[in-house]
């Protein structure tokens, strides 16, 4: 059950990072906010990647 929630968080962070990157590239004019949004987005994307790698290589928990 915990792995399911971790995968949901990772997918949600991917969607949020996609929106932040879009905003930082096309919508924002202030250089500080562009850099801040991009750094947060890439941090979330990196966390999502590591969480998915963990979930894939950890495998199923077994049980029946």
N, C-alpha and C positions, 0 to 999 in steps of 0.2 A: 504494500500500500504506500509506503514511503517513496518507493521508486516511481510510482505513478505520479505523485505530487511533484517530485523533483523534475520529471519530464514535462509536466504542465508548466512549472515555473520557467524551465529552460525555453520552452516554446513561446511563452509570454514575453520573456526577455528578448527573444529574437524579434518579435513583432514590435516591441517598444524601441529596440535599437534601430530597426528599419525606419520607423517614424522619426527618430531623432536625427539620423543621418540625412534623411530627406529634408528635414527642417534646417539643419545646419548648412546644407549645400545650396538650397534653393530659396528658402524663405527668410532667413535671418540676414541682417545687414551688419549688425554689431560684431566686430571681430572677436571680442571676448566671449560672447555667447556662442558664436560658431565653434570656437575651440572647445569650450566647456561641454556643449552638447555632443560634439564628436568624441571627446574623451570618454564621456559617460556611455555613449553608444558602443564604442569599441570595447570598453570594460564589460558591459553586459553581454556583448557578442562573444567575448573570450570566455566568460563564465558559462554561457550556454554551450559553447563548444566543448569545454572540459566536462560539463555535466553529461552531455550526450555521449562522449567517449567513455566516461565512467559507466553509464548505464548500458551501453552496448557491450563493453568488454566484461562487465560484471555478470552478465547473463541472468537467466531466470533463477528465482529463488528455490524452485522445486516445490515440494509440498503437493498434496492432492486432496 
